Structures are given as C-alpha cells and as structure tokens.
Amino acid sequence: MLEQQLADKTGELEERTEELNAARAADRELTRTLNQGTAGVGDAVGRRHRP
C-alpha cells in the first residue's frame, strides 16, 4: 500500500516537473522574443545613460 502511494506520488512529481520545465522553456523563449523586439528601443523611449 505505501509502495503504491509512493509510486503514485513519484509519477505525479515527474509529471509536474515536466510541466514546470516546459513552462520555463516557454518563458525563456517569450523573454528572448520580447528582448529581440525591443533591442535598441531603450534610448528611443527616454532611458537615460548614466555616466
């Protein structure tokens, strides 16, 4: 009984870990895309350079 519960929880953990890794990959890709789309825009929107 405990072995089955452990196996079930291990499976759930593996599934959630895969989901988390997929979400992280999607977040990295989105961040990369957003950063590429805004490259060089900082000066145009008033970002100040500090000496």
VENQUITA-V910819 format. One record per backbone hydrogen bond with DSSP energy under -1.0 kcal/mol. NH is the residue of the N-H (numbers start at 1). CO is the residue of the C=O. Records with the same first field share a line. If there is no record, write none. Layout:
NH = CO / CO
//
This chain:
5 = 1
6 = 2
7 = 3
8 = 4
9 = 5
10 = 6
11 = 7
12 = 8
13 = 9
14 = 10
15 = 11
16 = 12
17 = 13
18 = 14
19 = 15
20 = 16
21 = 17
22 = 18
23 = 19
24 = 20
25 = 21
26 = 22
27 = 23
28 = 24
29 = 25
30 = 26
31 = 27
32 = 28
33 = 29
34 = 30
35 = 31
36 = 32
37 = 33
41 = 38
45 = 41
46 = 43
47 = 42
//
